[in-house]
Amino acid sequence: MIETNHFDVIVIGGSYAGLSASMALGRSLRSVLIIDSGKPCNQTAPHSHNFITQDGEPPAAIAQKAKDQVLVYPTVQFVADTVQSAQKEENLFRIRTETNVEFTATKLLFATGIRDLIPDLPGFADCWGISVIHCPYCHGYEVHGTALGILGNGEVGFEFAKLISQWTPHLTLFTNGPSTLNAEQTQKLQQHHITIIEEELDHLEHTAGKLEQVIFKNGTKQAISAIFARVTFQQHCAIPQELGCELTENGYLKIDHFNQTTVAGVYAAGDNTSPMRAVSEATAAGTKAGASINKALIQESF
């Protein structure tokens, strides 16, 4: 039961960045409301890696432990809901949720992440986060030395192939149609024994999300254990933009050194602000945002 409708800070998004910020704020004796819809972008990933003390843990288990620890602080409250609208009214923000509840706060923090836009390739969505992956630092070690693929083309495909070559000598670049690599890039990949296949993909053959083969439209196939792919994305929550927050040219919320957006009193942290999609990065960003918000509140009241 939420005992009040006004808070120092409303944190929208209760995953790693939002929970980390809420802990910093709770430890600063700030009244905080976390509102979360329960739809993290890494919900399909079975394990989280490259975060000391939590290496190999399921992402949901890390988030649940964090939530349990954050809610020990009596000034922090949590509600499972979705924010539908937010308005700035002089020195406060007024938000309304999907369940038609209204809250106000002095500051807002958006830790709402991004939504991956999955390509229309049969099998891709089923394997996303399991054996079709985006980050070698998060998942590369588990498939190192095996037959790996890159789904990409041109400059992006070249740079991604160069990066992933650190993890395996058995690497194929699937351009999914005519290659747009230049002659120098093609030669460089060939020198490093990276195969380039220009055939269009028909579907990915898998068992419970674990890749087995790439099937091409010409009927041929190739065994593969994992594919690295960079997909396009959009902001998971459009409300910051509705408030007037600017985006960078790459589609992330624009923030300053203190995690404040281009709208005074509105902050952002986590995947919605940075391409560095890692639990450790989101956690650090949340801590910084929480401290920045607390400092701003002190400055305004002292």
N, C-alpha and C positions, 0 to 999 in steps of 0.2 A: 504494500500500500504506500503510494507516494503521499507524503504528509504535507507538502507545500507545492505550489505551482511556480514559485520564483527561485532561481538559483544564481549563484555567481557565474557559473559556466554550464552550458549544455554541450555535451560531447555527442555528436551524431556519428555513430559508428563505433561498435564495441569490440573490435578485434585488437590486434597488437598495438597499433599506434594509439587508438582511443583509450585502451585500458592503461597503457603506460602513462599517457598524459593525465588520466584520472588519478592514478596513484600519486603522481607528483603533486597534483592539486589537492587530493585528500590529505596528504602529508603536510600540506600548507594550510590546512584547516578551512579550505574553500568548500562551499556547498556546490555539489556537482550532480548533474543528472546525465547518465549515459542512456542513449536511445539506440537500440540496435535491432535490425530486422533478421539477423541470423543467416545472412547469405554472403559469407566470405568468399573471395575470389579463388582461394586455394582449397576449397572444400573437397575437390576430387583427389588432391594429393594424399597418398597414404602415409607419407613420412616427411618430416621437415629436417633439413640438414644445414650444416655450416653455421650453427649457432651454439656456442659453447654452453655446456651444462644441459642442453636440450637436443643434442644431435641424435637424430633417428626417431624422435618422438612424433606421434601423430599431431598434425596441426591443431586439431580440435582439442586434444588433451592439453596442449600448451595454453591455448586460449582459455580453457575452463579453469586451469590452475591459476592463471593470471586473474581471471574474474573473481575467483574465490578469495584471493589475496587482496584485491582492490576493495572488495565490498566489506572487508574487515573494518575499513575506515568509516566511522559513523556518519560523516558528512557526504559520503558518496552513495548515490542510489542508482538503480538500474531498472529500465523498463523495456520489455520486448515489444517493439512497435516500429512503425515507419513514419518518418517525418514527411508530411505532404506539402507544407508551405512554411515560409519564414518571412517575416517583415521586420524592417528596422523602424523603430519609433523613438525618436530622440535618443535617449541614453540607454535604451534596452531593445532586445530582440524578442519578438513574439512568434512562437512556432505553433503549428497545429499538426496533430498526428493522424494517422489513418483511422484510429479509433475515436477521432473527433475530440481529443483532449488537448487543451491549450496550456502551454508553459511559456514562461518568460525568463530571460537571462541577461546579464550584463555583457557576457562574451559568448561567442559560439566557436566551437572547434569542429571542423569537418574532417573526420578520419574515415571517409566513406569509400575509399579505394576506387578501383576502375572495373569496368566490365569488358572482358575479352570478347572480341567479335570472331566467332569460330567460322572458318571457311566451310563452304558447302562441299565437303569431301567426305563421303560415307566412311565412317569409322574414326574420323578425326576427333569428334566430340567425345566418343566413348573412351578414347585413349588419352585425352587431354589431362595433363597433370600426373599421368601414370607412366606412359611410355612415349607420348608425344609431349615434349617438355621444352621449356623456354630458357632455363638457366643451368649452365654446366656447374656452377659453384654450388647450386642447391641439389642437383641430381646427377651430375656427371660421373662422380666416383663410382656410383652403383652400377654403371654400365660401361666403365672404362675397359678398353681392350677388345670390345665386341664390335660387331658390324653396326655402325651408326650411320644415320642419314641427316642431311640438312634439307629442309624444304625452303627454298629461296632462290633468288635470281639476282643478277646484276651486282651492284656494289654491296647491297645488304647480304646477299648470298655469299659473296666472296669473303667479306669480313667475318661472317659467322662461321664459314668453313675453316678459315684460318684459325679462329679461336678454338673450335671444337677439335682440331687436329692434335691438340695437346693431350686429349683423352684417349685417342685410338689411332692406330695406323690403318684401320679398315673403315674408311670414310667415303661416302658417296654424296654428291650434291645433286638433288633432284630439282631441276629448274621448272618442271611441270609445263613444258612447252619450250619453244625456241629459246636458247640461251641469249641473255643480254649482257653477258660478260664481255669485256673487251679482250683483245688479243693478249695483252700483257697479263691480265688476270687469269685467263685460261691457261697460259703457259706456266704461270706460277703454281696453280693448283696441280697441273699435271706433273710438274717437277717434284711435288710433294706427294705424288701417288694418290691424289684425290680424284676419284672417278666422277665424271660429269655425265648425267643422263638427262636427255631432253624430252623423252617420251612423256606424254600426259598421263597423270595418275587417274585411275578409275576408282579405287577404294583401298582402304587399309584393312588387312585381314588380322584379326586379333582374337584373343580369348580373355574375356573379362577385363578389357582395357590393356592387356599386355600384347604388344605388337608381335606378329609372326612374319608377315610378308607384305610387301607393297605390290599391288596388282595394277598393271598399266592398261591403258585402253586398247593397246594392240594385243592384249591377252598374255603378254609375258609377265613374269613376276620376279621378285628378288627378296630373299630372306633378310630380315632386319630386326634388330632388338630394340632400337629406340630411334626416334626422329626428333631433332631439335627444330623448332619453328618459332618465328616471331610473328604474332598475329597483331592486327590492328585492335584498337580499343576505343572506348568512350568513357567519359566520367560516369561512375555508377550512380551519382546523384547530381541532378541538374540545378538544385536549389542555390548553390553558391553563385552560379552564373546568373540566376534570376535576381539575386541580391546585388549583382553588378561586379562580381569577382572576375578578374581577367584570367584568361588562359595563356600559356606560353604557345609558341609556334608549333610545339609538339603535342599540344593538347592537355598539358598538366596545369593544375592551378598554380598561378604565379604567386610566390611568397617571397618575403624578405628574409634576412638572416635570423629573424626572431619568429619565423613561421606565420607572420601576419600576411593575409592576402591583400589585394588592392582596395579592399573595403575595410575601413577602420572598425576594429572590434571583432572581425571575422578571421579566424585562424584555420590552418589546414596542416595535416601531417600524414605521412604514409604514402601508399602507392598512388594516391591522387595527385601527388606533387613531384614524383620522382620516378625515373625508369629503374632505379635500383630496388628491384622487388625481392626483398629478403626479410625474414622475420626480424633479424637483428637490426636492419636498417629502419624498419617501421618502429621497432621498440625504442631505438635511440631518438628518432624523430619525435615520438610522442613525449618522451621525457623532456626534450628541449622545448617543445610547444607548451607543455604544462608549466614549466618554469617561466617561460616568457609571458604567458598569460597572467600568472601570479604576480610577476614583477609589474606588469602594466596596471593591474588592479591596485597594487600598492601605490604606484606613482599617481594614480588618479584620486586616491583618497587621503594621501599623506599631506 
